[in-house]
């Protein structure tokens, strides 16, 4: 199964990006094979709608789970519609959060964790 983690870099040791829609990369880990790839987030620099755009990028990777620091309401709905399980509160490195997930220490959420536009420093659209 593919697990995605919002990441500030392209390596397994990179720090988790606390923002979903505006994260720089998605680190994609195949828990069956141990494979790793970093995918650039096309929504990161979007003028608006970064969360839904990031959700589309993530959906194309085949990831079934995403771990991030936070997820806004529009991204949450887009991810749920794509059938992607959402885990928030991820912190540390990509490797660390995937290990926690595999041990069952991180659980899916049932609601968004931040308001709209929080990844833009709190500005409202």
Chimera marker file (.cmm) of the C-alpha trace (Angstrom):
<marker_set name="trace">
<marker id="1" x="0.000" y="0.000" z="0.000" r="1" g="1" b="0" radius="0.5"/>
<marker id="2" x="1.204" y="3.503" z="-0.774" r="1" g="1" b="0" radius="0.5"/>
<marker id="3" x="1.397" y="5.998" z="2.086" r="1" g="1" b="0" radius="0.5"/>
<marker id="4" x="2.001" y="9.690" z="1.354" r="1" g="1" b="0" radius="0.5"/>
<marker id="5" x="3.587" y="12.144" z="3.767" r="1" g="1" b="0" radius="0.5"/>
<marker id="6" x="3.702" y="15.913" z="3.291" r="1" g="1" b="0" radius="0.5"/>
<marker id="7" x="7.398" y="16.711" z="3.160" r="1" g="1" b="0" radius="0.5"/>
<marker id="8" x="9.764" y="19.667" z="3.069" r="1" g="1" b="0" radius="0.5"/>
<marker id="9" x="12.330" y="17.674" z="1.061" r="1" g="1" b="0" radius="0.5"/>
<marker id="10" x="12.900" y="14.781" z="-1.302" r="1" g="1" b="0" radius="0.5"/>
<marker id="11" x="14.499" y="12.303" z="1.129" r="1" g="1" b="0" radius="0.5"/>
<marker id="12" x="13.071" y="9.837" z="3.687" r="1" g="1" b="0" radius="0.5"/>
<marker id="13" x="14.877" y="11.814" z="6.399" r="1" g="1" b="0" radius="0.5"/>
<marker id="14" x="13.195" y="15.079" z="5.380" r="1" g="1" b="0" radius="0.5"/>
<marker id="15" x="11.022" y="16.925" z="7.866" r="1" g="1" b="0" radius="0.5"/>
<marker id="16" x="7.239" y="16.539" z="7.643" r="1" g="1" b="0" radius="0.5"/>
<marker id="17" x="5.631" y="19.688" z="6.253" r="1" g="1" b="0" radius="0.5"/>
<marker id="18" x="2.800" y="20.708" z="8.597" r="1" g="1" b="0" radius="0.5"/>
<marker id="19" x="0.742" y="22.076" z="5.657" r="1" g="1" b="0" radius="0.5"/>
<marker id="20" x="-1.098" y="19.797" z="3.253" r="1" g="1" b="0" radius="0.5"/>
<marker id="21" x="-2.108" y="22.073" z="0.379" r="1" g="1" b="0" radius="0.5"/>
<marker id="22" x="1.089" y="24.092" z="0.339" r="1" g="1" b="0" radius="0.5"/>
<marker id="23" x="3.610" y="21.374" z="1.172" r="1" g="1" b="0" radius="0.5"/>
<marker id="24" x="6.594" y="21.294" z="-1.178" r="1" g="1" b="0" radius="0.5"/>
<marker id="25" x="6.577" y="17.524" z="-1.797" r="1" g="1" b="0" radius="0.5"/>
<marker id="26" x="4.637" y="14.371" z="-1.163" r="1" g="1" b="0" radius="0.5"/>
<marker id="27" x="6.922" y="11.556" z="-0.032" r="1" g="1" b="0" radius="0.5"/>
<marker id="28" x="5.342" y="8.341" z="-1.302" r="1" g="1" b="0" radius="0.5"/>
<marker id="29" x="6.306" y="5.153" z="0.525" r="1" g="1" b="0" radius="0.5"/>
<marker id="30" x="5.204" y="1.720" z="-0.668" r="1" g="1" b="0" radius="0.5"/>
<marker id="31" x="4.794" y="-0.227" z="2.562" r="1" g="1" b="0" radius="0.5"/>
<marker id="32" x="4.804" y="-3.544" z="0.669" r="1" g="1" b="0" radius="0.5"/>
<marker id="33" x="8.077" y="-3.057" z="-1.233" r="1" g="1" b="0" radius="0.5"/>
<marker id="34" x="9.828" y="-0.311" z="0.763" r="1" g="1" b="0" radius="0.5"/>
<marker id="35" x="9.923" y="1.840" z="-2.381" r="1" g="1" b="0" radius="0.5"/>
<marker id="36" x="10.225" y="5.611" z="-2.018" r="1" g="1" b="0" radius="0.5"/>
<marker id="37" x="9.617" y="8.535" z="-4.357" r="1" g="1" b="0" radius="0.5"/>
<marker id="38" x="9.162" y="12.270" z="-3.893" r="1" g="1" b="0" radius="0.5"/>
<marker id="39" x="6.463" y="13.961" z="-5.952" r="1" g="1" b="0" radius="0.5"/>
<marker id="40" x="6.363" y="17.734" z="-6.306" r="1" g="1" b="0" radius="0.5"/>
<marker id="41" x="3.074" y="19.228" z="-5.099" r="1" g="1" b="0" radius="0.5"/>
<marker id="42" x="1.501" y="21.047" z="-8.027" r="1" g="1" b="0" radius="0.5"/>
<marker id="43" x="-0.784" y="22.999" z="-5.685" r="1" g="1" b="0" radius="0.5"/>
<marker id="44" x="1.992" y="24.480" z="-3.543" r="1" g="1" b="0" radius="0.5"/>
<marker id="45" x="2.197" y="27.774" z="-5.418" r="1" g="1" b="0" radius="0.5"/>
<marker id="46" x="-1.427" y="28.051" z="-6.485" r="1" g="1" b="0" radius="0.5"/>
<marker id="47" x="-3.065" y="31.437" z="-6.052" r="1" g="1" b="0" radius="0.5"/>
<marker id="48" x="-6.143" y="29.693" z="-4.659" r="1" g="1" b="0" radius="0.5"/>
<marker id="49" x="-7.508" y="26.194" z="-4.242" r="1" g="1" b="0" radius="0.5"/>
<marker id="50" x="-4.159" y="24.739" z="-3.164" r="1" g="1" b="0" radius="0.5"/>
<marker id="51" x="-5.766" y="21.983" z="-1.080" r="1" g="1" b="0" radius="0.5"/>
<marker id="52" x="-7.982" y="20.560" z="-3.837" r="1" g="1" b="0" radius="0.5"/>
<marker id="53" x="-5.123" y="20.841" z="-6.368" r="1" g="1" b="0" radius="0.5"/>
<marker id="54" x="-2.778" y="19.039" z="-3.986" r="1" g="1" b="0" radius="0.5"/>
<marker id="55" x="-5.466" y="16.379" z="-3.482" r="1" g="1" b="0" radius="0.5"/>
<marker id="56" x="-5.579" y="15.781" z="-7.246" r="1" g="1" b="0" radius="0.5"/>
<marker id="57" x="-1.794" y="15.448" z="-7.411" r="1" g="1" b="0" radius="0.5"/>
<marker id="58" x="-1.843" y="13.004" z="-4.524" r="1" g="1" b="0" radius="0.5"/>
<marker id="59" x="-4.681" y="10.977" z="-6.013" r="1" g="1" b="0" radius="0.5"/>
<marker id="60" x="-2.631" y="10.374" z="-9.176" r="1" g="1" b="0" radius="0.5"/>
<marker id="61" x="0.150" y="8.733" z="-7.112" r="1" g="1" b="0" radius="0.5"/>
<marker id="62" x="-2.076" y="5.871" z="-5.992" r="1" g="1" b="0" radius="0.5"/>
<marker id="63" x="-1.597" y="6.689" z="-2.300" r="1" g="1" b="0" radius="0.5"/>
<marker id="64" x="-4.331" y="5.304" z="-0.046" r="1" g="1" b="0" radius="0.5"/>
<marker id="65" x="-3.244" y="7.211" z="3.092" r="1" g="1" b="0" radius="0.5"/>
<marker id="66" x="-1.836" y="10.697" z="3.648" r="1" g="1" b="0" radius="0.5"/>
<marker id="67" x="-0.060" y="11.888" z="6.787" r="1" g="1" b="0" radius="0.5"/>
<marker id="68" x="0.274" y="15.645" z="7.314" r="1" g="1" b="0" radius="0.5"/>
<marker id="69" x="0.484" y="18.150" z="10.112" r="1" g="1" b="0" radius="0.5"/>
<marker id="70" x="-2.887" y="19.603" z="9.144" r="1" g="1" b="0" radius="0.5"/>
<marker id="71" x="-5.555" y="19.471" z="6.442" r="1" g="1" b="0" radius="0.5"/>
<marker id="72" x="-8.074" y="22.197" z="5.605" r="1" g="1" b="0" radius="0.5"/>
<marker id="73" x="-11.779" y="21.673" z="4.856" r="1" g="1" b="0" radius="0.5"/>
<marker id="74" x="-11.658" y="21.736" z="1.034" r="1" g="1" b="0" radius="0.5"/>
<marker id="75" x="-8.661" y="19.406" z="0.888" r="1" g="1" b="0" radius="0.5"/>
<marker id="76" x="-10.304" y="17.125" z="3.447" r="1" g="1" b="0" radius="0.5"/>
<marker id="77" x="-13.418" y="16.778" z="1.296" r="1" g="1" b="0" radius="0.5"/>
<marker id="78" x="-11.384" y="16.220" z="-1.889" r="1" g="1" b="0" radius="0.5"/>
<marker id="79" x="-9.255" y="13.545" z="-0.220" r="1" g="1" b="0" radius="0.5"/>
<marker id="80" x="-12.293" y="11.771" z="1.218" r="1" g="1" b="0" radius="0.5"/>
<marker id="81" x="-13.967" y="11.820" z="-2.220" r="1" g="1" b="0" radius="0.5"/>
<marker id="82" x="-10.816" y="10.210" z="-3.669" r="1" g="1" b="0" radius="0.5"/>
<marker id="83" x="-10.933" y="7.483" z="-1.007" r="1" g="1" b="0" radius="0.5"/>
<marker id="84" x="-7.704" y="8.595" z="0.664" r="1" g="1" b="0" radius="0.5"/>
<marker id="85" x="-7.469" y="8.076" z="4.441" r="1" g="1" b="0" radius="0.5"/>
<marker id="86" x="-6.320" y="11.224" z="6.278" r="1" g="1" b="0" radius="0.5"/>
<marker id="87" x="-4.044" y="11.390" z="9.306" r="1" g="1" b="0" radius="0.5"/>
<marker id="88" x="-3.115" y="14.747" z="10.831" r="1" g="1" b="0" radius="0.5"/>
<marker id="89" x="-0.712" y="15.703" z="13.594" r="1" g="1" b="0" radius="0.5"/>
<marker id="90" x="2.299" y="14.222" z="11.801" r="1" g="1" b="0" radius="0.5"/>
<marker id="91" x="5.592" y="15.671" z="13.030" r="1" g="1" b="0" radius="0.5"/>
<marker id="92" x="9.248" y="14.683" z="12.783" r="1" g="1" b="0" radius="0.5"/>
<marker id="93" x="10.755" y="13.060" z="9.713" r="1" g="1" b="0" radius="0.5"/>
<marker id="94" x="8.996" y="11.172" z="6.942" r="1" g="1" b="0" radius="0.5"/>
<marker id="95" x="10.637" y="7.931" z="8.128" r="1" g="1" b="0" radius="0.5"/>
<marker id="96" x="9.521" y="8.495" z="11.724" r="1" g="1" b="0" radius="0.5"/>
<marker id="97" x="5.858" y="9.117" z="10.911" r="1" g="1" b="0" radius="0.5"/>
<marker id="98" x="5.646" y="6.135" z="8.560" r="1" g="1" b="0" radius="0.5"/>
<marker id="99" x="7.081" y="3.897" z="11.300" r="1" g="1" b="0" radius="0.5"/>
<marker id="100" x="4.504" y="5.274" z="13.751" r="1" g="1" b="0" radius="0.5"/>
<marker id="101" x="1.751" y="4.640" z="11.221" r="1" g="1" b="0" radius="0.5"/>
<marker id="102" x="2.912" y="1.062" z="10.633" r="1" g="1" b="0" radius="0.5"/>
<marker id="103" x="2.882" y="0.447" z="14.410" r="1" g="1" b="0" radius="0.5"/>
<marker id="104" x="-0.701" y="1.721" z="14.603" r="1" g="1" b="0" radius="0.5"/>
<marker id="105" x="0.267" y="4.815" z="16.594" r="1" g="1" b="0" radius="0.5"/>
<marker id="106" x="-1.332" y="7.265" z="14.137" r="1" g="1" b="0" radius="0.5"/>
<marker id="107" x="-5.066" y="7.135" z="13.511" r="1" g="1" b="0" radius="0.5"/>
<marker id="108" x="-7.274" y="8.574" z="10.743" r="1" g="1" b="0" radius="0.5"/>
<marker id="109" x="-9.299" y="11.703" z="11.430" r="1" g="1" b="0" radius="0.5"/>
<marker id="110" x="-12.964" y="12.338" z="10.654" r="1" g="1" b="0" radius="0.5"/>
<marker id="111" x="-12.782" y="16.116" z="10.188" r="1" g="1" b="0" radius="0.5"/>
<marker id="112" x="-10.427" y="18.793" z="8.887" r="1" g="1" b="0" radius="0.5"/>
<marker id="113" x="-7.900" y="20.144" z="11.374" r="1" g="1" b="0" radius="0.5"/>
<marker id="114" x="-7.521" y="23.799" z="10.299" r="1" g="1" b="0" radius="0.5"/>
<marker id="115" x="-9.629" y="26.511" z="8.680" r="1" g="1" b="0" radius="0.5"/>
<marker id="116" x="-9.428" y="27.477" z="5.022" r="1" g="1" b="0" radius="0.5"/>
<marker id="117" x="-6.332" y="29.409" z="3.943" r="1" g="1" b="0" radius="0.5"/>
<marker id="118" x="-4.351" y="28.512" z="7.073" r="1" g="1" b="0" radius="0.5"/>
<marker id="119" x="-1.348" y="27.482" z="4.950" r="1" g="1" b="0" radius="0.5"/>
<marker id="120" x="-1.168" y="31.074" z="3.708" r="1" g="1" b="0" radius="0.5"/>
<marker id="121" x="-0.386" y="32.528" z="7.103" r="1" g="1" b="0" radius="0.5"/>
<marker id="122" x="-4.031" y="32.786" z="8.093" r="1" g="1" b="0" radius="0.5"/>
<marker id="123" x="-5.101" y="35.145" z="5.314" r="1" g="1" b="0" radius="0.5"/>
<marker id="124" x="-8.697" y="34.832" z="4.260" r="1" g="1" b="0" radius="0.5"/>
<marker id="125" x="-9.486" y="34.693" z="0.551" r="1" g="1" b="0" radius="0.5"/>
<link id1="1" id2="2" r="1" g="1" b="0" radius="0.2"/>
<link id1="2" id2="3" r="1" g="1" b="0" radius="0.2"/>
<link id1="3" id2="4" r="1" g="1" b="0" radius="0.2"/>
<link id1="4" id2="5" r="1" g="1" b="0" radius="0.2"/>
<link id1="5" id2="6" r="1" g="1" b="0" radius="0.2"/>
<link id1="6" id2="7" r="1" g="1" b="0" radius="0.2"/>
<link id1="7" id2="8" r="1" g="1" b="0" radius="0.2"/>
<link id1="8" id2="9" r="1" g="1" b="0" radius="0.2"/>
<link id1="9" id2="10" r="1" g="1" b="0" radius="0.2"/>
<link id1="10" id2="11" r="1" g="1" b="0" radius="0.2"/>
<link id1="11" id2="12" r="1" g="1" b="0" radius="0.2"/>
<link id1="12" id2="13" r="1" g="1" b="0" radius="0.2"/>
<link id1="13" id2="14" r="1" g="1" b="0" radius="0.2"/>
<link id1="14" id2="15" r="1" g="1" b="0" radius="0.2"/>
<link id1="15" id2="16" r="1" g="1" b="0" radius="0.2"/>
<link id1="16" id2="17" r="1" g="1" b="0" radius="0.2"/>
<link id1="17" id2="18" r="1" g="1" b="0" radius="0.2"/>
<link id1="18" id2="19" r="1" g="1" b="0" radius="0.2"/>
<link id1="19" id2="20" r="1" g="1" b="0" radius="0.2"/>
<link id1="20" id2="21" r="1" g="1" b="0" radius="0.2"/>
<link id1="21" id2="22" r="1" g="1" b="0" radius="0.2"/>
<link id1="22" id2="23" r="1" g="1" b="0" radius="0.2"/>
<link id1="23" id2="24" r="1" g="1" b="0" radius="0.2"/>
<link id1="24" id2="25" r="1" g="1" b="0" radius="0.2"/>
<link id1="25" id2="26" r="1" g="1" b="0" radius="0.2"/>
<link id1="26" id2="27" r="1" g="1" b="0" radius="0.2"/>
<link id1="27" id2="28" r="1" g="1" b="0" radius="0.2"/>
<link id1="28" id2="29" r="1" g="1" b="0" radius="0.2"/>
<link id1="29" id2="30" r="1" g="1" b="0" radius="0.2"/>
<link id1="30" id2="31" r="1" g="1" b="0" radius="0.2"/>
<link id1="31" id2="32" r="1" g="1" b="0" radius="0.2"/>
<link id1="32" id2="33" r="1" g="1" b="0" radius="0.2"/>
<link id1="33" id2="34" r="1" g="1" b="0" radius="0.2"/>
<link id1="34" id2="35" r="1" g="1" b="0" radius="0.2"/>
<link id1="35" id2="36" r="1" g="1" b="0" radius="0.2"/>
<link id1="36" id2="37" r="1" g="1" b="0" radius="0.2"/>
<link id1="37" id2="38" r="1" g="1" b="0" radius="0.2"/>
<link id1="38" id2="39" r="1" g="1" b="0" radius="0.2"/>
<link id1="39" id2="40" r="1" g="1" b="0" radius="0.2"/>
<link id1="40" id2="41" r="1" g="1" b="0" radius="0.2"/>
<link id1="41" id2="42" r="1" g="1" b="0" radius="0.2"/>
<link id1="42" id2="43" r="1" g="1" b="0" radius="0.2"/>
<link id1="43" id2="44" r="1" g="1" b="0" radius="0.2"/>
<link id1="44" id2="45" r="1" g="1" b="0" radius="0.2"/>
<link id1="45" id2="46" r="1" g="1" b="0" radius="0.2"/>
<link id1="46" id2="47" r="1" g="1" b="0" radius="0.2"/>
<link id1="47" id2="48" r="1" g="1" b="0" radius="0.2"/>
<link id1="48" id2="49" r="1" g="1" b="0" radius="0.2"/>
<link id1="49" id2="50" r="1" g="1" b="0" radius="0.2"/>
<link id1="50" id2="51" r="1" g="1" b="0" radius="0.2"/>
<link id1="51" id2="52" r="1" g="1" b="0" radius="0.2"/>
<link id1="52" id2="53" r="1" g="1" b="0" radius="0.2"/>
<link id1="53" id2="54" r="1" g="1" b="0" radius="0.2"/>
<link id1="54" id2="55" r="1" g="1" b="0" radius="0.2"/>
<link id1="55" id2="56" r="1" g="1" b="0" radius="0.2"/>
<link id1="56" id2="57" r="1" g="1" b="0" radius="0.2"/>
<link id1="57" id2="58" r="1" g="1" b="0" radius="0.2"/>
<link id1="58" id2="59" r="1" g="1" b="0" radius="0.2"/>
<link id1="59" id2="60" r="1" g="1" b="0" radius="0.2"/>
<link id1="60" id2="61" r="1" g="1" b="0" radius="0.2"/>
<link id1="61" id2="62" r="1" g="1" b="0" radius="0.2"/>
<link id1="62" id2="63" r="1" g="1" b="0" radius="0.2"/>
<link id1="63" id2="64" r="1" g="1" b="0" radius="0.2"/>
<link id1="64" id2="65" r="1" g="1" b="0" radius="0.2"/>
<link id1="65" id2="66" r="1" g="1" b="0" radius="0.2"/>
<link id1="66" id2="67" r="1" g="1" b="0" radius="0.2"/>
<link id1="67" id2="68" r="1" g="1" b="0" radius="0.2"/>
<link id1="68" id2="69" r="1" g="1" b="0" radius="0.2"/>
<link id1="69" id2="70" r="1" g="1" b="0" radius="0.2"/>
<link id1="70" id2="71" r="1" g="1" b="0" radius="0.2"/>
<link id1="71" id2="72" r="1" g="1" b="0" radius="0.2"/>
<link id1="72" id2="73" r="1" g="1" b="0" radius="0.2"/>
<link id1="73" id2="74" r="1" g="1" b="0" radius="0.2"/>
<link id1="74" id2="75" r="1" g="1" b="0" radius="0.2"/>
<link id1="75" id2="76" r="1" g="1" b="0" radius="0.2"/>
<link id1="76" id2="77" r="1" g="1" b="0" radius="0.2"/>
<link id1="77" id2="78" r="1" g="1" b="0" radius="0.2"/>
<link id1="78" id2="79" r="1" g="1" b="0" radius="0.2"/>
<link id1="79" id2="80" r="1" g="1" b="0" radius="0.2"/>
<link id1="80" id2="81" r="1" g="1" b="0" radius="0.2"/>
<link id1="81" id2="82" r="1" g="1" b="0" radius="0.2"/>
<link id1="82" id2="83" r="1" g="1" b="0" radius="0.2"/>
<link id1="83" id2="84" r="1" g="1" b="0" radius="0.2"/>
<link id1="84" id2="85" r="1" g="1" b="0" radius="0.2"/>
<link id1="85" id2="86" r="1" g="1" b="0" radius="0.2"/>
<link id1="86" id2="87" r="1" g="1" b="0" radius="0.2"/>
<link id1="87" id2="88" r="1" g="1" b="0" radius="0.2"/>
<link id1="88" id2="89" r="1" g="1" b="0" radius="0.2"/>
<link id1="89" id2="90" r="1" g="1" b="0" radius="0.2"/>
<link id1="90" id2="91" r="1" g="1" b="0" radius="0.2"/>
<link id1="91" id2="92" r="1" g="1" b="0" radius="0.2"/>
<link id1="92" id2="93" r="1" g="1" b="0" radius="0.2"/>
<link id1="93" id2="94" r="1" g="1" b="0" radius="0.2"/>
<link id1="94" id2="95" r="1" g="1" b="0" radius="0.2"/>
<link id1="95" id2="96" r="1" g="1" b="0" radius="0.2"/>
<link id1="96" id2="97" r="1" g="1" b="0" radius="0.2"/>
<link id1="97" id2="98" r="1" g="1" b="0" radius="0.2"/>
<link id1="98" id2="99" r="1" g="1" b="0" radius="0.2"/>
<link id1="99" id2="100" r="1" g="1" b="0" radius="0.2"/>
<link id1="100" id2="101" r="1" g="1" b="0" radius="0.2"/>
<link id1="101" id2="102" r="1" g="1" b="0" radius="0.2"/>
<link id1="102" id2="103" r="1" g="1" b="0" radius="0.2"/>
<link id1="103" id2="104" r="1" g="1" b="0" radius="0.2"/>
<link id1="104" id2="105" r="1" g="1" b="0" radius="0.2"/>
<link id1="105" id2="106" r="1" g="1" b="0" radius="0.2"/>
<link id1="106" id2="107" r="1" g="1" b="0" radius="0.2"/>
<link id1="107" id2="108" r="1" g="1" b="0" radius="0.2"/>
<link id1="108" id2="109" r="1" g="1" b="0" radius="0.2"/>
<link id1="109" id2="110" r="1" g="1" b="0" radius="0.2"/>
<link id1="110" id2="111" r="1" g="1" b="0" radius="0.2"/>
<link id1="111" id2="112" r="1" g="1" b="0" radius="0.2"/>
<link id1="112" id2="113" r="1" g="1" b="0" radius="0.2"/>
<link id1="113" id2="114" r="1" g="1" b="0" radius="0.2"/>
<link id1="114" id2="115" r="1" g="1" b="0" radius="0.2"/>
<link id1="115" id2="116" r="1" g="1" b="0" radius="0.2"/>
<link id1="116" id2="117" r="1" g="1" b="0" radius="0.2"/>
<link id1="117" id2="118" r="1" g="1" b="0" radius="0.2"/>
<link id1="118" id2="119" r="1" g="1" b="0" radius="0.2"/>
<link id1="119" id2="120" r="1" g="1" b="0" radius="0.2"/>
<link id1="120" id2="121" r="1" g="1" b="0" radius="0.2"/>
<link id1="121" id2="122" r="1" g="1" b="0" radius="0.2"/>
<link id1="122" id2="123" r="1" g="1" b="0" radius="0.2"/>
<link id1="123" id2="124" r="1" g="1" b="0" radius="0.2"/>
<link id1="124" id2="125" r="1" g="1" b="0" radius="0.2"/>
</marker_set>
